[in-house]
Amino acid sequence: MNSVKKTTKIDVDKLSGEFYFQSLLQEAYVKGVLSPKESERVQLECLKLLADCTERFTRGKSSSVRVEIAQGIMASNLYTIGIHLKSLPDVEAALFQIENESIEKLYEYGLQVLKRKIKVASYFYNRVCKTKLKTPNQAYNITIDQGFKPFFDHYEINFHAHEIPSDIDYQLIHPVTDLAGVEFVIKYLENLYYENLFCSYFDADIIDEVMTGYDPSYQNLLDNICEQVFLNALGCQLLNAPLHPLDFSLADLDALDRQLKKYSQAELQRQLKTAAQELITNLLLTNPSLKKYLIASLPKITTTIYRGLTTHSLNKVFVPRNNPNIKPIRHYNMGIKMDDAAYREMVTEFLSCRFFEDKLAIIKEQIKTLADMEDLLIAAELKAAEAAMIFDLLEDIELAVLTKRHPLHPAIDAIDYSASEVQMQQNLNAYMRALPRDRLAKILGMTTTIEVV
């Protein structure tokens, strides 16, 4: 009973998942649960275990190895002991074994746990393969088809148990952290299985169209597929619309904006939790771990939706489907540009004008095509108010063409575009967001059916 009372001092939240044994020893020593004498005994036995493992590593040919190899073997040993201690009912049981069992015996117990966990990893890998989504996303396919092969072929529990011989690029909704070795692999595969399971409730071709709407080149991205499917499903649930199409019209997005923008972020999360529970019921989801996995993603999803509401970019959150095989039905010719000499002369005259009314007169008299108008909007580096006066001269279809050609992507614009191009994008975005909602919806609708030639 005295031993149990001592161990209640341990703060379990301070224990590391990846370095469990080391963190437990540290916490026990600091809190006085392990005496200095006991701590010294553990350290000496760890060194003896290292010597024994090193001899096995060299097959008895040498008693010494390079420092980095010795460090790796020691890390593997400590990981193996830790994985056994974590398998015990609680921290009290773990400390009892540290005090009453030899380190060598704990290591042997850990090896047996590792062998069992490899079987668990194999189980989840088979589950992942059986539920694998049909998608062109390369990171997803390579991770499943090739990424885990090195682990199952070459995972070595005697000297490299803490390592992960895998090539894992695909991102999960819930990234795996504070785990190493086979434990990392199990948790990653378990999470991926739940994501596959959720996606299996929807048609793979529809999911592909959702992701193409998210980004036409999504097959080259590392972005998570299940998260976007869950977002679209939540959006449909909020609208009380059919779930399986996973699609939105402009009117749907407008309705979602009106419905959700009145909530604070905390209130929004409560609304989403209710919608998620209704979604789970309507889809007849029965796997309790899958339900828990989806609900646990709501704080992250709430942040995404809240940001979309505040930045007026809800169409980037609840993504309308896009079928790349359906060609745009309207072709738009931007016209032939004026020759270089005439253009330079016009721009020089435009920039030299003191009053903006005179600049507008030049535009009305000399700019005859949208191609020249686009060049001028970039070259002139206009202020937002000046640009708005020029945009007022354009028809809706011309604004739709410019919007399609110059979407605002702050995360990449600074790298891929010049400062003047970014300024033009910002001016256009500000102008569009100030338009009446029905006119904005009409113009944005045009962007989906225009092909610029």
C-alpha positions in Angstrom: 0.0 0.0 0.0 2.9 2.4 0.7 4.1 1.8 -2.9 0.7 2.7 -4.3 0.6 5.9 -2.2 4.0 6.9 -3.5 3.0 6.5 -7.2 0.0 8.7 -6.9 2.4 11.6 -7.1 3.2 10.8 -10.7 1.5 13.2 -13.2 0.5 10.9 -16.0 0.0 13.8 -18.4 3.7 14.6 -18.2 4.7 11.1 -19.5 5.8 10.9 -23.1 4.2 8.4 -25.5 7.4 8.1 -27.6 9.9 8.1 -24.7 7.6 6.5 -22.1 10.2 4.6 -20.0 12.6 7.6 -19.8 9.8 10.1 -18.9 8.5 7.7 -16.2 11.9 7.3 -14.6 12.4 11.1 -14.7 9.0 11.8 -13.2 9.4 9.1 -10.5 12.8 10.3 -9.5 11.8 14.0 -9.3 8.7 13.1 -7.2 10.7 10.8 -4.9 8.9 7.7 -6.0 12.2 6.1 -7.0 15.0 6.5 -4.6 18.5 7.5 -5.8 19.7 4.0 -5.1 16.9 2.4 -7.2 17.5 4.9 -10.0 21.1 4.1 -10.1 20.4 0.3 -10.2 18.1 0.9 -13.2 20.7 2.9 -15.0 23.4 0.3 -14.4 21.1 -2.5 -15.6 20.3 -0.5 -18.8 24.0 -0.2 -19.5 24.5 -3.9 -19.0 21.6 -4.6 -21.3 23.2 -2.3 -23.9 26.5 -4.3 -23.6 24.7 -7.5 -24.1 22.7 -6.2 -27.1 25.9 -4.7 -28.6 27.6 -8.1 -28.4 24.6 -9.7 -30.2 24.7 -6.9 -32.7 28.4 -7.7 -33.6 27.7 -11.4 -33.2 30.4 -11.6 -30.5 33.1 -10.3 -32.8 33.6 -7.0 -31.0 32.7 -5.4 -27.7 32.6 -1.9 -29.1 30.7 -0.1 -31.8 30.4 3.5 -33.1 28.8 5.9 -30.7 25.8 6.5 -33.0 25.1 2.8 -33.3 25.3 2.4 -29.5 22.9 5.3 -29.1 20.5 3.7 -31.5 20.6 0.4 -29.8 20.0 2.1 -26.4 17.1 4.0 -27.8 15.6 0.8 -29.2 16.1 -1.0 -25.8 14.4 1.8 -23.9 11.5 1.9 -26.4 11.0 -1.8 -26.0 10.9 -1.6 -22.2 8.5 1.3 -22.5 6.2 -0.4 -24.8 5.8 -3.2 -22.2 5.3 -0.8 -19.4 2.6 1.0 -21.4 0.8 -2.3 -21.8 0.3 -2.6 -18.1 -3.0 -1.5 -16.4 -1.6 1.7 -14.9 1.4 3.6 -13.9 1.4 2.0 -10.5 1.8 -1.4 -12.1 4.6 -0.1 -14.3 6.5 1.3 -11.4 6.0 -1.8 -9.4 7.7 -3.9 -12.1 10.5 -1.4 -12.5 11.2 -1.8 -8.7 10.8 -5.6 -8.6 11.9 -6.9 -12.0 15.3 -6.7 -13.7 15.7 -4.5 -16.7 16.6 -7.5 -18.8 13.3 -9.2 -17.9 11.3 -6.0 -18.8 13.1 -5.9 -22.1 12.2 -9.5 -22.8 8.6 -8.7 -21.9 8.7 -5.8 -24.3 9.9 -8.0 -27.2 6.8 -10.1 -26.8 4.6 -7.0 -26.8 6.3 -5.8 -30.0 5.6 -9.1 -31.7 1.9 -8.9 -30.8 1.8 -5.3 -32.0 3.3 -6.1 -35.4 0.3 -8.5 -35.8 -2.1 -5.6 -34.9 -0.4 -3.4 -37.5 -0.8 -6.1 -40.1 -4.5 -6.4 -39.2 -5.1 -2.6 -39.7 -3.1 -2.6 -42.9 -5.3 -5.3 -44.3 -8.3 -3.3 -43.2 -6.9 -0.2 -45.0 -6.2 -2.2 -48.2 -9.7 -3.7 -48.2 -11.4 -0.2 -47.8 -8.9 1.6 -50.0 -10.5 4.5 -51.9 -10.4 4.6 -55.6 -8.7 8.0 -56.2 -5.9 9.4 -58.4 -4.3 11.1 -55.4 -0.7 10.0 -55.6 0.3 10.5 -52.0 -2.7 8.4 -50.8 -2.0 5.6 -53.3 1.8 5.5 -52.8 1.5 5.5 -49.0 -0.8 2.5 -49.0 0.6 0.5 -51.9 4.3 1.1 -51.3 4.8 3.2 -48.2 4.4 0.4 -45.6 6.2 -2.3 -47.5 9.6 -1.4 -45.9 8.0 -1.7 -42.4 6.5 -5.1 -42.8 9.6 -6.4 -44.7 12.4 -4.8 -42.6 11.1 -3.7 -39.2 13.8 -4.9 -36.8 12.7 -5.2 -33.1 16.1 -6.2 -31.6 18.1 -3.1 -32.4 15.8 -0.6 -34.2 12.4 -1.0 -32.6 11.9 2.7 -32.2 12.4 3.4 -35.9 9.8 3.5 -38.7 11.1 2.1 -41.9 8.2 3.5 -44.0 7.5 6.1 -46.6 4.4 7.9 -45.3 3.4 11.2 -47.1 -0.4 11.2 -47.0 -1.8 13.5 -44.3 -4.5 12.4 -41.9 -7.3 14.4 -40.3 -5.6 13.6 -37.0 -1.9 13.5 -37.4 -0.1 10.9 -35.3 2.2 12.5 -32.8 4.3 11.4 -29.8 4.6 7.8 -31.0 7.4 5.9 -32.6 8.1 2.5 -34.1 5.2 0.0 -34.5 3.0 2.1 -32.2 3.2 5.0 -34.8 2.3 2.6 -37.6 -0.6 1.1 -35.8 -2.1 4.5 -34.9 -1.6 5.8 -38.5 -3.2 2.7 -40.1 -6.0 2.8 -37.6 -6.8 6.4 -38.3 -6.5 5.8 -42.1 -8.9 2.9 -41.8 -11.5 5.0 -40.1 -11.1 7.6 -42.8 -11.5 5.0 -45.5 -14.5 3.6 -43.8 -16.3 6.9 -43.7 -15.5 7.6 -47.4 -16.9 4.1 -48.3 -20.4 5.5 -47.6 -20.0 7.7 -50.7 -19.5 7.0 -54.3 -15.8 7.2 -55.3 -16.6 9.1 -58.5 -18.5 11.7 -56.5 -15.6 12.0 -54.1 -13.3 12.6 -57.0 -15.5 15.4 -58.3 -15.6 16.9 -54.8 -11.8 16.9 -54.6 -11.5 18.2 -58.2 -13.7 21.1 -57.1 -11.3 21.6 -54.2 -8.4 21.7 -56.5 -8.2 20.4 -60.1 -4.7 19.1 -59.5 -5.6 17.4 -56.2 -4.0 14.2 -57.4 -0.6 15.9 -56.7 -1.5 17.3 -53.3 -0.9 15.9 -49.8 -4.2 17.3 -48.6 -6.6 14.9 -46.8 -9.5 13.5 -48.7 -11.8 12.4 -45.9 -11.8 15.8 -44.3 -13.2 17.4 -47.4 -15.8 14.7 -47.8 -16.8 15.2 -44.1 -17.0 18.9 -44.6 -19.3 18.6 -47.7 -21.4 16.0 -45.9 -21.8 18.4 -42.9 -22.8 21.2 -45.2 -25.5 19.0 -46.8 -26.7 18.0 -43.3 -26.9 21.7 -42.3 -29.0 22.4 -45.3 -31.2 19.3 -44.7 -30.2 18.3 -48.2 -29.5 14.8 -49.5 -26.1 13.7 -48.3 -24.8 11.4 -50.9 -24.5 14.0 -53.8 -22.1 16.0 -51.6 -22.8 19.0 -53.8 -23.7 22.7 -53.5 -25.2 25.3 -55.7 -24.5 29.0 -55.3 -27.9 29.3 -53.6 -26.8 26.6 -51.2 -23.6 28.4 -50.3 -25.5 31.6 -49.9 -28.0 29.9 -47.5 -25.1 28.3 -45.5 -23.5 31.8 -45.2 -26.7 33.3 -43.9 -27.3 30.4 -41.5 -23.8 30.2 -40.0 -22.4 33.7 -39.9 -24.6 34.7 -36.9 -22.7 32.3 -34.7 -19.6 32.8 -32.6 -16.9 30.2 -33.1 -17.9 28.4 -29.9 -21.6 28.5 -30.9 -20.6 27.3 -34.4 -18.9 24.2 -33.0 -22.0 23.3 -31.0 -24.1 23.6 -34.2 -21.6 21.4 -36.0 -21.6 18.8 -33.3 -25.4 18.5 -33.6 -25.2 18.3 -37.4 -22.4 15.7 -37.1 -24.5 13.5 -34.8 -27.5 13.8 -37.2 -25.2 12.9 -40.1 -23.9 9.8 -38.2 -27.5 8.8 -37.6 -28.6 9.4 -41.2 -25.7 7.5 -42.7 -26.4 4.6 -40.3 -22.8 4.7 -39.1 -22.3 1.9 -36.5 -18.6 1.8 -35.8 -18.1 3.5 -32.4 -14.5 4.3 -33.1 -15.4 5.9 -36.4 -18.0 8.1 -34.7 -15.5 9.1 -32.1 -12.9 9.9 -34.8 -15.3 12.2 -36.7 -16.5 14.0 -33.6 -12.9 14.6 -32.5 -12.2 16.4 -35.8 -14.9 19.1 -35.1 -12.6 21.7 -33.4 -10.4 21.7 -36.5 -13.3 21.7 -38.9 -15.0 24.5 -36.9 -11.9 26.7 -37.3 -11.9 26.0 -41.1 -15.6 26.9 -41.5 -15.3 30.0 -39.3 -12.3 31.2 -41.3 -14.3 30.7 -44.5 -17.2 32.7 -43.1 -15.0 35.6 -42.0 -13.1 35.7 -45.3 -16.1 35.3 -47.5 -14.7 32.1 -49.0 -17.2 29.5 -48.0 -17.1 28.0 -51.5 -13.5 26.9 -50.6 -14.8 25.1 -47.5 -18.0 23.5 -48.8 -16.8 22.7 -52.2 -19.1 22.3 -55.2 -18.3 19.3 -57.2 -16.4 19.6 -60.5 -16.4 17.1 -63.3 -13.3 17.8 -65.4 -14.7 15.7 -68.2 -17.6 18.2 -68.7 -16.2 21.0 -70.9 -17.2 24.7 -70.3 -20.1 25.6 -72.6 -19.2 29.2 -73.1 -16.1 30.4 -75.0 -14.8 34.0 -74.5 -12.3 35.7 -76.7 -10.4 38.5 -74.9 -9.6 40.2 -78.2 -6.5 41.2 -80.0 -4.0 43.4 -78.1 -2.9 46.7 -79.6 0.6 46.8 -80.9 3.5 47.4 -78.4 4.3 50.9 -79.5 0.6 52.1 -79.2 0.2 50.3 -75.9 3.3 52.0 -74.4 2.2 55.4 -75.6 -1.3 54.8 -74.1 0.1 53.7 -70.7 2.5 56.7 -70.6 -0.3 59.0 -71.3 -2.5 57.2 -68.7 0.1 57.4 -65.9 0.9 61.1 -66.7 -2.7 62.2 -66.1 -3.2 64.2 -62.9 -7.0 63.5 -62.5 -8.5 60.1 -62.6 -11.4 61.3 -64.7 -8.9 61.9 -67.5 -7.6 58.4 -67.1 -11.1 57.0 -67.4 -11.5 59.0 -70.6 -8.4 57.4 -72.1 -9.7 54.0 -71.2 -13.0 54.7 -72.9 -11.4 56.1 -76.0 -8.4 53.7 -76.5 -9.1 50.4 -74.8 -11.1 48.2 -77.1 -10.4 44.7 -75.8 -10.4 42.9 -72.5 -6.9 41.8 -73.2 -5.6 45.4 -73.2 -7.8 46.2 -70.2 -6.2 43.4 -68.2 -2.7 44.5 -69.1 -3.5 48.1 -68.0 -5.1 47.0 -64.7 -1.9 45.2 -63.8 0.6 47.8 -65.2 -1.1 50.8 -63.6 -0.8 49.5 -60.0 -4.1 51.2 -59.1 -5.5 51.9 -55.7 -8.6 49.9 -54.8 -10.9 52.9 -55.3 -9.4 53.7 -58.7 -9.6 50.0 -59.8 -13.3 49.9 -58.7 -14.1 52.8 -61.1 -12.6 50.9 -64.0 -14.3 47.6 -63.0 -17.6 49.6 -63.1 -17.0 49.9 -66.8 -17.0 46.2 -67.4 -19.9 43.8 -68.1 -20.6 40.8 -65.9 -19.0 38.3 -68.3 -15.8 40.4 -68.4 -15.7 40.5 -64.6 -16.2 36.7 -64.7 -13.3 36.2 -67.1 -11.0 38.3 -65.0 -12.1 36.5 -61.8 -11.4 33.2 -63.5 -8.0 34.3 -64.7 -7.0 36.1 -61.5 -8.2 34.2 -58.4 -6.9 35.4 -55.1 -4.7 32.8 -53.4 -2.7 34.7 -50.7 -0.7 31.6 -49.7 0.9 31.2 -53.1 0.5 34.6 -54.8 3.6 36.0 -53.1 5.7 33.3 -54.7 4.1 32.8 -58.1 3.0 36.4 -59.0 4.5 39.8 -59.3 3.6 42.6 -56.8 1.5 44.4 -59.5 -0.4 41.2 -60.3 -1.1 40.5 -56.7 -2.4 44.1 -56.3 -4.7 43.6 -59.3 -6.0 40.4 -57.7 -6.6 42.1 -54.4 -8.4 45.0 -56.1 -10.6 42.7 -58.1 -11.4 40.6 -55.0 -12.4 43.6 -53.0 -14.6 44.9 -55.8 -16.4 41.6 -56.2 -17.0 41.2 -52.5 -18.7 44.7 -52.5 -21.2 43.7 -55.2 -24.8 42.9 -54.3 -25.0 39.2 -53.3 -27.2 38.2 -56.3 -25.0 39.8 -58.8 -21.9 38.3 -57.2 -23.5 34.8 -57.4 -24.3 35.3 -61.0 -20.8 36.3 -61.9 -19.2 33.5 -59.9 -21.6 31.1 -61.7 -20.3 32.3 -65.0 -16.8 31.4 -64.0 -17.7 27.7 -64.0 -19.0 27.8 -67.6 -16.4 30.0 -69.3 -13.4 28.9 -71.3 -11.1 31.8 -72.2 -9.7 31.5 -75.7 
